[in-house]
Each structure stands twice: as structure tokens, then as C-alpha cells.
Amino acid sequence: MKIKLKDKGNPVPNTCVFKNAGHCLTLINEINSGKQVEVDRIPTAAAEYVEKVNTNKKKGGNPKGDK
């Protein structure tokens, strides 16, 4: 899932773990800079700092050969 920071004035603390592989300070720095990042989970301690980004997938369309 993708997440982003709710408010730049309220950064995520360095103690939160977003990946199943373990703590990643680079990921936290990217979140705090305002980027959208891919994570495995949102820890309860970080729920007030970040929000899930909904990705809109294009549905339907005209498949090739169908006129």
C-alpha cells in the first residue's frame, strides 16, 4: 500500500517500523519529505501522522479489435 504524510509540520517519529523486513530510516525520511512511499503496514503509533493513498486504476476501455 502507498502512504503519505498528513502534515509536514507533524513528522513521523524515527521509531516507527513500516516494513516487515525491519526499521528503515531512509523510508521515514522520504515520508517526512512529503513523498508517497510503498509500505507493508502502518503501525498504530504512526496512524495519526500518515494516510493511505488510494490508487485509481483505469477500468473498462475499448479493447483492441472491438469496434
N, C-alpha and C positions, 0 to 999 in steps of 0.2 A: 504494500500500500504506500501511497505517497502522502507526505505531510508537509506542512509549512508552519512557520511561526505566526502566532496570532498578533503579537505586538512587539515591535523592535525594542521598545523601552522596557520590556519584561522578558529577558533572555532565558533560555533553558539552562538549568544548572548542570555543571560538568559531571554530576554523579548519576545521571540517567543513562540507562542502557537500552538502546533501540534495536540492536541486532542480536540474534540468537548466538552468534559467534563470540560476543563479548563487547566490552566497552570500546568505543571508537571516538576519540576526541576530535578527529577530523570531521566526522559526521555531525557532531554537536556544533562545531564552528560553522559548518555550512548552513545548518538550521538557523543559527543565530544571525547569520549574514542576510537571511531572508530568502534563501533558495528553497525550492521544492526538492525534497530528497526521498529516496525509496528506503523504507524501513521494514523490519519483520514484525514489530509490535510497538504499541505505545504504552509505556509504563504508566501506572496510575499517578506517580509523582509528577509526570510531565503532561498530564491531560489538560491542565489549566494553561499551559504555555503554547501548545500546538493544536492544530486542527487538521483533520483528514481532508485531502484534496480528492474530489470526485472527478475521475477522468471520463469525458464524454466520448463514447465510441460511436462511430458513424454506423447507423443501421440502414438496412434496405439498399436503395440504389438500383441502378439498372445493370444487371449482369451482362457480360459480353454475349452477343448473339441473340439477346432478347430485345426485339424492337417493337 
